């Protein structure tokens, strides 16, 4: 089996307030609920499912590690490619979403802004800049398709 030919089908995000998180994913991302029970709500982006799971119900899924609290620090960032970061920021503001940072042009040729969902998970929107907007490293700006990318950042020791 080759891992390189596989995709990430689902990502499970732990949340303390399932109802608030469910409303966020419906209202802000405009996603349709595809499954729900007393402990979870499931949505789908184009090729990746998001399973929102009550933190209290997650222990059985990940044991022996414990579920980290919302305030334990960032451990990952989800990135969604968009055509216009500034326009999406305006949409986020209309939904009452506060930005963590941005919009800002990054040195690697991408304009980004970040925000959190009610569970504290960080989402980044990213727009590939044209070469006229600034230098673009090799490979950046070559593929304008919208996508979801998972970037994992380790916590400092």
C-alpha positions as CSV (number, residue, x, y, z in Angstrom):
1,X,0.0,0.0,0.0
2,X,1.3,3.5,-0.9
3,X,0.4,6.3,1.5
4,X,1.1,8.9,-1.1
5,X,-1.9,7.9,-3.1
6,X,-4.3,8.2,-0.2
7,X,-6.3,11.2,0.9
8,X,-7.5,12.4,4.3
9,X,-11.1,11.4,4.4
10,X,-12.1,12.8,7.8
11,X,-10.7,15.0,10.5
12,X,-12.2,14.9,14.0
13,X,-12.2,18.1,16.0
14,X,-13.0,18.0,19.7
15,X,-15.3,20.7,21.0
16,X,-16.8,21.7,24.4
17,X,-19.9,23.2,22.8
18,X,-21.2,21.0,20.0
19,X,-24.3,23.2,19.2
20,X,-22.2,26.4,18.9
21,X,-19.6,24.7,16.8
22,X,-22.3,23.1,14.6
23,X,-23.9,26.5,14.0
24,X,-20.5,28.0,13.2
25,X,-19.8,25.4,10.4
26,X,-23.2,25.8,9.0
27,X,-23.3,29.7,9.1
28,X,-19.7,30.6,8.4
29,X,-18.6,27.9,6.0
30,X,-22.1,27.3,4.6
31,X,-21.7,23.5,5.0
32,X,-24.5,21.1,5.0
33,X,-24.9,18.7,8.0
34,X,-24.5,15.1,6.7
35,X,-24.8,13.2,10.1
36,X,-25.6,14.1,13.6
37,X,-26.1,12.3,16.9
38,X,-25.9,13.4,20.6
39,X,-22.1,13.6,20.6
40,X,-21.2,14.6,17.0
41,X,-22.0,16.6,13.9
42,X,-20.4,15.8,10.6
43,X,-19.9,18.1,7.6
44,X,-18.0,17.7,4.3
45,X,-15.8,20.1,2.4
46,X,-15.2,19.0,-1.2
47,X,-13.0,16.1,-0.3
48,X,-12.6,16.1,3.4
49,X,-15.2,15.4,6.2
50,X,-15.1,17.3,9.4
51,X,-16.4,15.4,12.4
52,X,-17.2,17.7,15.4
53,X,-17.1,15.5,18.5
54,X,-18.0,16.5,22.1
55,X,-14.7,16.6,24.0
56,X,-16.3,14.6,26.8
57,X,-17.0,11.8,24.3
58,X,-13.5,11.8,22.8
59,X,-11.6,10.0,25.5
60,X,-12.6,6.5,24.3
61,X,-11.5,7.4,20.8
62,X,-8.0,8.6,21.7
63,X,-7.2,6.8,25.0
64,X,-4.6,6.6,26.6
65,X,-3.8,10.3,25.8
66,X,-6.1,12.9,27.3
67,X,-8.1,15.5,25.3
68,X,-6.3,18.8,25.6
69,X,-8.2,21.8,26.7
70,X,-9.1,24.6,24.3
71,X,-6.5,26.8,25.9
72,X,-3.6,24.3,25.7
73,X,-2.1,26.1,22.7
74,X,-2.3,25.7,18.9
75,X,-1.2,22.4,17.5
76,X,-2.5,22.6,14.0
77,X,-3.8,25.0,11.4
78,X,-6.3,24.2,8.6
79,X,-5.8,26.2,5.4
80,X,-8.4,26.8,2.7
81,X,-7.3,28.3,-0.6
82,X,-9.5,31.2,-1.7
83,X,-9.6,33.6,-4.7
84,X,-9.8,36.8,-2.6
85,X,-8.7,36.8,1.1
86,X,-10.0,40.4,1.6
87,X,-13.5,39.5,0.3
88,X,-13.6,36.4,2.5
89,X,-12.5,38.5,5.5
90,X,-15.5,40.7,4.9
91,X,-17.8,37.7,4.8
92,X,-16.2,36.4,8.1
93,X,-16.8,39.9,9.7
94,X,-20.4,39.8,8.6
95,X,-20.8,36.5,10.5
96,X,-19.2,38.1,13.6
97,X,-15.9,36.2,13.2
98,X,-12.8,38.0,14.6
99,X,-9.5,37.5,12.9
100,X,-6.5,36.3,14.8
101,X,-4.2,37.9,12.2
102,X,-4.2,39.3,8.6
103,X,-4.9,39.9,6.0
104,X,-1.1,39.9,5.3
105,X,1.1,39.1,2.4
106,X,3.6,36.4,3.3
107,X,7.1,36.2,2.0
108,X,6.3,32.9,0.2
109,X,3.8,34.5,-2.2
110,X,0.6,34.0,-0.3
111,X,-1.9,36.5,1.3
112,X,-3.4,35.0,4.5
113,X,-5.7,35.7,7.4
114,X,-6.5,33.4,10.3
115,X,-9.5,32.9,12.7
116,X,-10.7,30.3,15.2
117,X,-13.9,28.2,15.3
118,X,-15.8,28.0,18.7
119,X,-13.7,25.0,19.7
120,X,-10.5,27.0,19.3
121,X,-9.3,25.3,16.1
122,X,-7.4,27.7,13.9
123,X,-8.4,28.2,10.3
124,X,-6.4,30.1,7.7
125,X,-7.6,31.4,4.4
126,X,-4.9,31.8,1.8
127,X,-4.8,33.5,-1.6
128,X,-1.9,32.8,-4.0
129,X,-0.4,36.1,-5.1
130,X,0.4,36.8,-8.7
131,X,4.0,37.6,-9.5
132,X,2.9,41.2,-10.0
133,X,1.9,41.3,-6.3
134,X,5.4,40.3,-5.2
135,X,7.9,37.6,-5.5
136,X,6.6,34.1,-5.8
137,X,8.7,31.0,-4.9
138,X,8.8,28.1,-7.3
139,X,5.6,26.2,-7.4
140,X,3.5,28.9,-5.7
141,X,0.9,30.4,-7.9
142,X,1.0,27.5,-10.3
143,X,-2.3,25.8,-9.2
144,X,-5.2,28.1,-8.4
145,X,-7.6,25.3,-7.3
146,X,-9.3,25.7,-3.9
147,X,-8.1,23.1,-1.5
148,X,-7.9,22.2,2.2
149,X,-4.4,21.7,3.6
150,X,-3.5,20.4,7.0
151,X,-0.4,22.0,8.6
152,X,0.8,20.6,11.9
153,X,2.9,22.8,14.2
154,X,4.4,21.1,17.3
155,X,4.1,22.6,20.7
156,X,7.3,23.9,22.2
157,X,8.9,21.5,24.7
